[in-house]
Amino acid sequence: MAGRRTAPQRGAALVEFQIVAILALLPLLLCLLQGALLFMASHTLGYATFQAARSGAMAGADPQTMRRALAVGLLPLHVATFEPVTADNVVEVALPAYARSVAATTAFAQLQILNPSQAVFDDFAVADGAGALAIPSDALAHRSLDPGQRSGLSVQQANLLHIRVTYCHPLLVPLVDGLLLSLLRPWTMDLRSQACYAAGRVPLQAEAVVNMQSDARFHGP
């Protein structure tokens, strides 16, 4: 009908722009959030790996000792409260977090001792007082610098504990998790990494090298 006025449309374009902007920026913001969480987890893993190596250096490179220290180092990733930790609640916060950390490291963490290797033990290990094979760590400054025939390392280098930890960390941000897994999965054929992806997790890796503070004992391959 002639002369009928149309409903005012002022501001409709702005509303539409805001809706489109939210839909476009939301995935980006979620990706940034997940990236920040992975960065924090990677930093925590690096510290936990160093703590594990330090504990191993004092305990003859014992893998179980290092795994316990690793679980303690990864404890911040398993705290289930945002409340400040105080002397009043530290036990009730830390104990369940440690239990979760132990379970997670048992199921999703692989600890490898890169040095001393089997070849290093073949070159330098001797029977200690308990009858176990161990690499001597005393008086290294006065020992020969000649490399071993199998390892090519000197006894001084044999006393460097070098470990690598691979940890399957969960993806916590919804919507992004499936997208990130589908993007990462085709880039590797490593079975350990594929197992992480199948569990909805991504592999994080850290290494640490420390000087042995005790005789490294042979714990099997």
SULDADA-V37187 format. One record per pair of residues at least 6 apart in sequence whose ideal C-beta (glycine too) atoms are under 8 Angstrom apart, sorted by sequence separation. I is the first residue (numbers start at 1). J is the second residue. D is the distance in whole Angstrom. If there is no record, write none. Layout:
I & J & D
I & J & D
This chain:
56 & 62 & 6
59 & 65 & 4
79 & 85 & 8
83 & 89 & 7
127 & 133 & 6
128 & 134 & 4
147 & 153 & 6
148 & 154 & 7
171 & 177 & 4
188 & 194 & 7
196 & 202 & 6
56 & 63 & 8
59 & 66 & 8
126 & 133 & 7
127 & 134 & 8
136 & 143 & 8
147 & 154 & 5
148 & 155 & 8
151 & 158 & 7
196 & 203 & 5
85 & 93 & 5
116 & 124 & 8
125 & 133 & 4
126 & 134 & 7
146 & 154 & 7
56 & 65 & 6
85 & 94 & 8
125 & 134 & 6
126 & 135 & 8
145 & 154 & 5
171 & 180 & 6
185 & 194 & 7
55 & 65 & 5
56 & 66 & 4
83 & 93 & 8
125 & 135 & 5
126 & 136 & 7
144 & 154 & 7
148 & 158 & 7
171 & 181 & 7
193 & 203 & 5
55 & 66 & 6
124 & 135 & 5
144 & 155 & 7
145 & 156 & 7
192 & 203 & 7
81 & 93 & 6
121 & 133 & 6
124 & 136 & 7
143 & 155 & 5
185 & 197 & 5
53 & 66 & 7
55 & 68 & 7
56 & 69 & 8
143 & 156 & 7
184 & 197 & 7
190 & 203 & 8
52 & 66 & 4
55 & 69 & 4
79 & 93 & 6
121 & 135 & 7
52 & 67 & 7
54 & 69 & 7
120 & 135 & 7
140 & 155 & 7
80 & 96 & 7
140 & 156 & 5
181 & 197 & 5
52 & 69 & 4
80 & 97 & 7
51 & 69 & 5
52 & 70 & 4
79 & 97 & 5
184 & 202 & 6
51 & 70 & 7
75 & 94 & 7
78 & 97 & 5
116 & 135 & 6
136 & 155 & 7
140 & 159 & 6
181 & 200 & 7
78 & 98 & 8
80 & 100 & 8
135 & 155 & 7
48 & 69 & 8
49 & 70 & 7
51 & 72 & 7
52 & 73 & 7
76 & 97 & 8
181 & 202 & 7
48 & 70 & 5
51 & 73 & 4
75 & 97 & 5
78 & 100 & 4
137 & 159 & 5
180 & 202 & 7
50 & 73 & 8
75 & 98 & 6
78 & 101 & 5
135 & 158 & 5
177 & 200 & 7
48 & 72 & 8
49 & 73 & 7
77 & 101 & 7
124 & 148 & 6
135 & 159 & 7
48 & 73 & 3
123 & 148 & 3
47 & 73 & 6
48 & 74 & 5
72 & 98 & 7
75 & 101 & 5
78 & 104 & 7
122 & 148 & 8
123 & 149 & 6
166 & 192 & 6
71 & 98 & 7
74 & 101 & 5
77 & 104 & 8
123 & 150 & 5
168 & 195 & 7
45 & 73 & 8
120 & 148 & 7
122 & 150 & 5
123 & 151 & 5
168 & 196 & 4
44 & 73 & 7
45 & 74 & 7
72 & 101 & 7
119 & 148 & 7
122 & 151 & 7
171 & 200 & 6
44 & 74 & 6
71 & 101 & 5
74 & 104 & 7
120 & 150 & 8
123 & 153 & 7
170 & 200 & 6
171 & 201 & 7
71 & 102 & 5
74 & 105 & 6
119 & 150 & 4
120 & 151 & 5
124 & 155 & 5
168 & 199 & 6
170 & 201 & 5
171 & 202 & 6
44 & 76 & 6
119 & 151 & 4
169 & 201 & 6
44 & 77 & 6
71 & 104 & 8
120 & 153 & 6
168 & 201 & 4
169 & 202 & 6
71 & 105 & 5
117 & 151 & 7
124 & 158 & 5
168 & 202 & 7
169 & 203 & 8
70 & 105 & 6
74 & 109 & 8
123 & 158 & 7
168 & 203 & 6
169 & 204 & 5
41 & 77 & 6
167 & 203 & 7
168 & 204 & 8
166 & 203 & 6
167 & 204 & 5
67 & 105 & 6
115 & 153 & 8
120 & 158 & 5
166 & 204 & 7
167 & 205 & 8
67 & 106 & 8
70 & 109 & 6
166 & 205 & 5
167 & 206 & 8
165 & 205 & 7
70 & 111 & 7
164 & 205 & 7
165 & 206 & 5
67 & 109 & 8
115 & 157 & 8
116 & 158 & 5
164 & 206 & 7
165 & 207 & 8
115 & 158 & 7
116 & 159 & 8
164 & 207 & 5
67 & 111 & 6
163 & 207 & 7
66 & 111 & 6
115 & 160 & 6
116 & 161 & 7
162 & 207 & 7
163 & 208 & 6
115 & 161 & 7
162 & 208 & 8
115 & 162 & 4
162 & 209 & 5
63 & 111 & 6
113 & 161 & 7
114 & 162 & 4
161 & 209 & 7
113 & 162 & 7
114 & 163 & 7
160 & 209 & 6
161 & 210 & 5
63 & 113 & 7
113 & 163 & 6
114 & 164 & 6
160 & 210 & 7
161 & 211 & 7
112 & 163 & 7
160 & 211 & 6
161 & 212 & 5
61 & 113 & 6
111 & 163 & 6
112 & 164 & 5
159 & 211 & 6
160 & 212 & 7
111 & 164 & 8
112 & 165 & 8
159 & 212 & 4
111 & 165 & 5
112 & 166 & 8
61 & 116 & 7
110 & 165 & 7
161 & 216 & 7
109 & 165 & 6
110 & 166 & 5
56 & 113 & 8
109 & 166 & 7
110 & 167 & 8
159 & 216 & 7
109 & 167 & 5
158 & 216 & 8
52 & 111 & 7
108 & 167 & 6
109 & 168 & 8
108 & 168 & 4
108 & 169 & 8
105 & 167 & 7
60 & 134 & 7
137 & 212 & 5
137 & 213 & 7
135 & 212 & 8
137 & 214 & 6
138 & 215 & 8
137 & 215 & 5
136 & 215 & 6
137 & 216 & 7
135 & 215 & 6
134 & 215 & 4
135 & 216 & 4
110 & 192 & 7
134 & 216 & 6
134 & 217 & 5
133 & 217 & 7
134 & 218 & 7
132 & 217 & 5
133 & 218 & 4
132 & 218 & 7
128 & 215 & 6
108 & 196 & 7
128 & 217 & 7
108 & 199 & 7
77 & 169 & 8
74 & 167 & 7
108 & 201 & 7
114 & 207 & 8
125 & 218 & 6
115 & 209 & 8
70 & 165 & 6
66 & 163 & 7
121 & 218 & 5
61 & 161 & 6
116 & 216 & 5
118 & 221 & 6
57 & 161 & 5
56 & 161 & 6
113 & 219 & 8
56 & 163 & 7
53 & 161 & 6
53 & 162 & 8
53 & 163 & 5
52 & 163 & 7
52 & 165 & 7
49 & 163 & 7
49 & 164 & 8
49 & 165 & 5
48 & 165 & 7
45 & 165 & 7
45 & 167 & 5
45 & 169 & 8
41 & 169 & 5
38 & 169 & 7
37 & 172 & 6
37 & 173 & 7
34 & 171 & 6
34 & 172 & 7
34 & 173 & 4
33 & 173 & 5
34 & 176 & 5
30 & 173 & 5
33 & 176 & 8
34 & 177 & 8
30 & 174 & 8
30 & 175 & 6
31 & 176 & 5
30 & 176 & 5
34 & 180 & 7
27 & 175 & 7
27 & 176 & 7
31 & 180 & 8
61 & 212 & 7
27 & 179 & 8
57 & 210 & 5
56 & 210 & 8
57 & 211 & 7
60 & 214 & 5
53 & 208 & 4
57 & 212 & 5
58 & 213 & 5
59 & 214 & 7
60 & 215 & 6
61 & 216 & 4
62 & 217 & 7
52 & 208 & 7
53 & 209 & 7
54 & 210 & 6
57 & 213 & 5
58 & 214 & 6
60 & 216 & 6
61 & 217 & 7
63 & 219 & 6
49 & 206 & 4
53 & 210 & 5
57 & 214 & 7
60 & 217 & 4
62 & 219 & 7
48 & 206 & 8
49 & 207 & 7
50 & 208 & 4
61 & 219 & 7
45 & 204 & 5
49 & 208 & 5
45 & 205 & 8
46 & 206 & 4
50 & 210 & 8
45 & 206 & 5
42 & 204 & 5
46 & 208 & 8
41 & 204 & 6
38 & 202 & 7
42 & 206 & 7
38 & 204 & 7
